[in-house]
Amino acid sequence: MSLLVLLPLLIPLAAAVLGLLAWGSVTAQRLVALVGSGGLLAVGIALLVAVERDGYLVVQVANWPAPAGITMVADLFSAILIVLTGVLAVAIVVYSTGSIDHGRERFAYYPLTMVLLAGVVGTFLTGDLFNLYVWFEVLLIASFVLLALGGERAQLEGALKYVALNLVASAVLLVTIGVIYGLTGTVNMADLAGRMADVDPRLAAGIAAMLLIAFGIKAALVPLFFWLPASYHTPPVAVSALFSGLLTKVGIYALVRVFTLVFADQAPDFQPLLLTVAALTMVIGVFGAVAQHEMRRLLSFHIISQIGYLVMGLALFTVSAMAGLIYFLVHVALAKSTLFLVAGTVKQLTGSFELSRTGGLWVLKPGLAALFGIAAMSLAGIPPFSGFLAKLALIEAGLEVDRVLIVLVALGVSLLTLYSMLKIWNAAFWKPLPTGLEDSGGVVAVTPEAAPDTRLKLALVAPMVLLVACSIGLAIAAGPAFDLVETAAVQLMEPAGYIEAVLGGAGR
C-alpha cells in the first residue's frame, strides 16, 4: 500500500526522466508520455479503490515519523483528484501527438508535461505545507516553460505575466510558512491542526488570510485573477486545456485542505469574505467571457467564473457544500478541457479562433458540434448533464444555510454562461462560414477548403470523446458519484481521522 501512494508521483517523474534521455527521438518521447499518462490513470484508479476500501493511506518517507519527516497522505479527496488528473493527462497527451508542432516536441514538450503532472500530484498527496510549496514550484516552473515554449511574442508576454504574479504568490506562501514554523515548530498539516489552537486567534486569522492570498492568486480569485486571461490563450490549445483542467484547481485544493484541516476554527469567520469573493469571481469572470469574441479568451474568463462556484462551496462550509464542491470540480475540469480542445479543432478547420471568422461547422463536422454542445450545456448547468447536478448540489447547500444571495448570483451567472456558450454555437457552428472578410492585408477568403486542414485525426477526436464520455458518465452515475464525494466531504469536515492516520500516537 505504501508504494501505491507513491506511484502516482513516481510514474510521471520517471516518464519525465526517460523522455529527457530520449531527447533525440520525438517518437520515443511521445510513447513514454503516453505510457506515463496511462500509468498515472491506472494507479490513480487503484489508489481510489484502496482508499475507499481501507481509509487513509499514509507513507512516512524514509521511515522518518511524522511530524518530523516528509509525509504523503491519500484520502478520498486527493485520490479523486489524482484519477481526474490521470484522465486529463491521457486526453491531453493524445491530443498533443496530433496537434503540437515538431519544434515544440523537440524541445522537451512531453517531459515538461510529465513534470507538471508530477507537481500537481505532489500537491494532492503531500502532508506538510513546506512540501506543498515545493510541489507548487515544480508545477510553476514546468508550466512557465510550457507557456513560453515556441518563443512567440504573445506567448512570452503571457508567460511573463503568469510567472510574475505566481512568484508573488509563492513568496507570500513561503513567508507565511516561515511564520507558521516560527510560531508552532512544525509544518506538518495534521500536527498544525492541534498546534494552531495555541496561537493567538487574531494572529491565526492573519496567517489564514495570508494563505488565502497566496492560494487565491494561484486559483485566480477576484481580485487576484489578472494573470490568467492574459496568459491562458497564448500557448497551443493542448497546453491551455491542461492548465484549465488542473492548475487553478490545485489552488482550490490547497484552500480546501488548509481551511478544513489547519484553520477549521477560523473558517467560519472567513465565510462573509469568501462568499463575497465567490460572488465577485463568478460575476466578473462571466461578464469578461460575454465580452470576448475570441474563443480561447472567452473560455479563459470562464475558468475564473467557474472557480467562483468552487469558492462558494468552501464558503458554505457544510458537508453537503463540500460534496457539491468536489463533484463540481470534477465536472468543470472535464467540461473546460473539452471546450479548449474543441476550440483548437475549430481553429484547424476554419483557420481562426475569432468567432467572426468561423462558421458552418454544424454541417461540416456534426460530430464535433455534438461534442461541443454537450460540454457547453454541461458548463452552463443545463439538465440532464453533470453541470446541472453540480450546480444543483451547491444551490441546495446554499439554501440549507439560508444563503439566498449567493444562490441567486449562481443562478444568474449560469444564464450568462449559457448565453456565452450560445454565442460560440451561433458563430462557429450554426451560421455559414463567412467569405470575403477584410483584414489588414486586404480581402481574404475564409472557407473550409482554404483552412489548413479539414480532416480530423483520430488523435484529435479521441480525447474529446473520452472527456465527454466521462462527463456523461458522471451524470449517469450521479448516485454512486455523490455517495463517493459525500464520504470525501465527511472526511474533510471531520479531520480527526486524517490527523490520527498521519500522527498516530505522535500528535499532541
N, C-alpha and C positions, 0 to 999 in steps of 0.2 A: 504493500500500500504506500510506503514511503516513496518508492520510485514512481508510482502513479501520480503523486503530487508534483514531482519534479519534471516528469516527461513533457508536459505542455510547454515548459520553459526550455528544456534541453533540446527538443526537436527543432524549433526554429533557429536556435543558436548554432546547432550542428549544421543545419541546412545553409546558414549564412557562411560558415567557415568553408564548407565543401564548395559552395558557389564561388567563393573567392579563389579557392585552389583551382577551380576550373575556369580561371579568368580568360583563357584563350578560346573557350568554346561557349558560345551563346546557347547552343542546343543543350549542352550539359547543364548550364545554369538553369535553363527552363525546367529540365527534368528534375533537378534537385529541388527547385522551388515547388513544383507540382507534388512531389513525394512529401516534402516537408509540410506543405499546407494540408494535404490529405492525412498525413500522420497526426498533425495537430488536431484535426477534427475527430479522428478516431480515438485518440487518447482523451480528448475533451469529453466525448460521449461516455467513455469508460469511467472517467472521473466522476461525472454527474451521476451515473448509476451507482457507483460506490458510495458517494456522499449521501445520496438519497437512502441507501440501504443501511449504511453504518454510521452516519452522522459525520461530524467534523473529522477531517484528516489533517494531521499536523506533522511537519518534519522540522526537527531541530538540526540545522546544517552543521556537519562535523561533530555532531553529538554535544554541542555546547548548549546547556539547558537555558530555557527562557527564564528571565528576560535578558540575560547577558548575551546570548548567541543570536544568530540570524534564524528567524522563524518563518516558515512558509505554511500557510493555512488555506485549506479549501473548505468552504461552506457552500450551501446551495446557491447563494447569490453569485459568488465567484465562479462556481462550476457552470452555472447557466451562461454567464458571460464568456467563459472560455469556449463553450460549444458555439455560441454566436460568433466569436472571433474565428473559429475554425471554418464555419460555413462561409463567412465573408472572405476569408483567406483563399479558400478553394475557388470561389467565384471570381475574385479579382485577379488571381494568378492566371487562371484560364483565360479570362478576358484580355489580360495583358499580352499573352502569347499571340493574340490576333490583332492587337492594336498598338502596342508600344513599338516605336521605331527602333531600328537596329543600332543607331548611335547611342541611345539611352541604354539599351540592353547590354552593349559592350562595356559600359561604364558602371557595372555592378548594380543595375536596377533590381534584379531579383535578390541578391544578397542583402541589399538595403531594405527591401520589403520584409525579408525574414528577420532582420534586426529590429525593425519596427514592431513586428508581431511579438517578438520576444519581450520588448519593452512593455507592450500592452499586457501580455500575460503576466509579466513580473509584477505590475501594479495590482493585478487582481489577486495574486497569491501572497504577496508579502505581508508579514505580520508586524512590521515596525515602520515608523514614519521616515526614518533616515533612508531605508532601502526603498520606500515609496518614492522619495526624492530621486534616488539613483535611477530607478526604472523610468521615472518621468524624463530624466535627462537622456537616457538611452533612446527613448522613442522620439524625443525632441531633436536630437542630432540626426537620426535617420530620416525623420520627416522633413527636416530642413533641407537635407541633401536631395531628397526626392522632389521637393518643391523646386529647387534650383536646377536640377539635372536637365540639361538641354541648353542652358545658357541664354534663353530668350529674354529680352528686356523686361517684358511684363512678368515673367516668372521670377526674375531676380528681384524686382521691386516688391512683388508679393511675398517672396521668401524673406526679404529683409524686414518687412513689417511683421510678418509672422514670428520670426525669431526674436525680434526686439521686444515685443510685448510678452512673449512667453519666457524670455530671460528675466524680465521684471518679475513675473510670477514665480520663477524658480528662485530668484534672490529673496523674495518675500517668504517663500516656503522655507528656505534654508535658515534664514534668520529666526523665523518662528520656531523651527525645530531646535535651534540652539537655545532659545529662551526656555522652551519646554524642558529640555535636558537639564539646564541650569536650575530650574525650579524643582524638578522631580527626580532627577538622576536616572531617567530611563526614557527610551523612545519606543519601547515595545507597546503596541496599542492596547493589548489586553492588560498589561501592567498599568498603563496610564489610566485605564478605566477606573481603577481603585485609587491611584495616587492623586488624581485631579481633585478629589474631594478635600485634600489638604491644602489646596491652593485657594487664595482669596477669590471669592466668587466674581468680583469685578475684574480681577486680573485674568481669571479663566475665561470670562466673556470676551475680554480683549484679545486673548490668544485665539479663541474660536473665530473672532471677526477677521483676524489676520489670515487664518487658514481659509476662510470664506473668500477673501480677496484673491489669494493665490490660486485656489481651485476654481474660483469663479472666472478668472481670466482664461484658464485652460478649458473651461466648459463654455466660454463665450456668453456669459450672462451680461445683460444690460446693467451698467453702462460700460462693461469691460469687453465688448464684443468686436470692436472695430477691426481687429486684425483678420477676422475670419472672412468677411465679404471682400476684403482687399487681397486675399491670397488664394482662397479655395477654387476660384475659377481659372487660375493661371496654369496649372500643370495639366498633363494628359488626364482624361476623364477617369481612367483606371485609378490614378492616384487620388483624385478628388472623391471618387466613390469609396475608396478605402478610408480616407480621412473622415468623410461624412458619417460613415458607419461606426467608427471606433474612437477617434481622438477626443471629441468633445464628451463622449460617453465615459471616457476614463476620468475626466474631471468630475462628472456627476457621481461616478462610483466612489471617488475619494471623498466627496462631500457626504454621501450617504454613510460611508464607513465611519468617518470621524464623528459625525453627529449622532449616530446610533450607538457607538461604542465608547468613544473617548469623552464626548461632550453631551451625553444623553441628558444630564441635569440642566444644561444650559439651552438645549434645543427649544423648549417651549418659549423662552424669552426671545428667540430669533424668529418666531413664527410670523409676526407682523411684517418684519423686514423681508423675509423670504417670500411671503405672499405678494408683497409689492413688487419685488424683483421678478417673480414668476409672471405676474400680470404684464409688467412692462416688457419683459423679454418676449412674451407671446405677441403683444400688440406691435411693438416696434419691428420685430422680425417679420411679421406677416405684412405690414404696410411697406416695408422695404421690398419684400417679394412682389407685391402687387405693382410696384412702380417700375419693375425691371422689364426689359424686352429682350434680354439675352438669357438663354436657358440656364447656363451654369450660374450666373449671378442670381437669378431668381431662386434656384434651388439652394444656393448658399445662404440666402436670407431665411429660407425655410428651415435650415438647420437650426438657426438661432431661435426661430419661433417655436419649434417643437421642443427645444430644450426647456422652454418655459413650462411646458406640461410636466416635465420631469421634476423641476423645482417645485411645482405645485404639489406633487405627491410627497416630496420631502417636507415641505412646509406644513402640510396637514398632519403629519407625524402620527398616523394610526396604522394598525396592521393592514387594514383594507387599502389605505392610500399607498403604502409601501408595495403591496401586491400589485396595485394598478401601475405604480412606477416601473416595476420590473417588467411586467407584461408590455407596457408602453415602450420601454427601452428596446426590447427585442423587436417589436413591431416596427418602430420607426427606423431602426438601423437597417432592417431588410428593405423597407419601402424607399428610403432615401438613397441607399446604394443602387437599387434598381433604377431609380429615376435618373441618376447620374449616368449609368451605363446606357440607358435609353437615349439620353442627350448626346452621348458620344456616337451612338449609332445613327441618330438623326444627322449629325454633322457629316458622317461618312456618306450618307445617302443624298443630302442636299447641298453639301459644301459649306454650311454655315451653322453657327449657334444662334444667330439673330432670328427672332421669330418672324420678322418681316420678310426674311429671305428663305423661309421654309414653307412647306405645304404639300398636300397631295399624298401623304403617306398612308392614309386610310385605304386608298386604292392601291398604292404601290406595295405596301407591306402591311396587310391587315393583321398579321400575327404580331408584329411589333406594336401596332396600335392597341391590340388587346392587352399586351404586357404593360404598356404604359397606363392604359385605363384602369387595370386592376391596382397597380401600385399607387396611382394618383387618387383613386377613390378611397383606398385604404388610408393614405396620408390625410385626406380630408375628413375621414371618420364616417364614411357612408356605409350603412349596413348592406350586406352581412359580413363585411371584411373585418380583418383583425383590428384596424384602426378604430372602427366603431366600438368594438368591445373594450379596447384600451381606454378610449376617452370616456365611455360609459362607466367604467370602473372608477376612474378618477372623479368624475362628476358625482357619482353616488357617494364616494368617500367624502367629497366636499359638502354634500347635503347632510350627511350624517352628523357633521360637526357645525352645521349652520353657517358655512362659509359661502353664502349665496353669491356675493360679488365676484369671487374668483371663478365660480361656476358659470356665471353669465359671460365673463370675459372669455373663458374657454370655449363656450358655445359660439360667441361672436367671431372669434378667431378661426374656428372651424369653417364658418361660412365664407370668410375671406380666403381661407386656404382652398376651398372648393372653387371659388372664383378664379384664383390664380392657376389652378390646375386646368380649368376650362379654357383659360387664356392660352395655355400651351396647346391644349387639344385643338382648339379652333384654328390656331395659327399653323401648327406643324402637321396636323393630321387631317383636318376637315376641309379647310379651304384649298383651292387649287394652288399648285406651285407657281409663284409669280415668275414672269419673264420680263425682260427689258428693264431691269432695275438700274437706276442711276447710282454710280459711285464716283469717288474722286477721280477715277481714271476714265470716266465716260460711261456709256451704256454697256451693261453686261447682261448676258442672258443666263439665267439660273434655271436649269432644267435637270431632271434626273439623269438624262443622257450625258450632261456636261459635268455632273458631280464626279468626284474622284473614283467612286466605286459603288454601284448599285447592288452588288452581290454581297450577301451577309455570310461570313464564315461561321462555321459551327462554333468556333472559339468565342465568337461574339454573342451568339444566340443562347448557347447552353447556360452560361452564367445567369442571364436574365431569367431564363426558365426556372433554374434552380432556386433563385431568390424568391420569385413569385410563387413557386410551389411551396416553399417554406412558409411564406406569408399566408397562403390559403390554408395550409396545414395547421398553422397557429390558430386560425379561426375555426376550422372544423373540429380540432381537438381542444376547443376552449375549456371544456370541463376539466380534463386532466391537466391542462396547462395552468389553469387558475389554482387547482389544488397544489401544484408544484410551487407556484410563485407565492401562494399564501403561506406555505410551510417555510419558504425562504424569508418571507416578511416576518413571520413569528420569530425566526432565528435572529433577525436584525433587531427587532424590538425587545427581545428578551436575551440580552447578550451574555447572561451568566454561563450558558453552555459554551460559548466561544471562549470566554475567559478561563473556564475550567479546563477546556481541551488544550489550551496553549500553556497555561501555567501549572496545571495540576496542583500540587501542594506548594508550589513556589510563590504563589500570589500572596498579597498582604491580607 
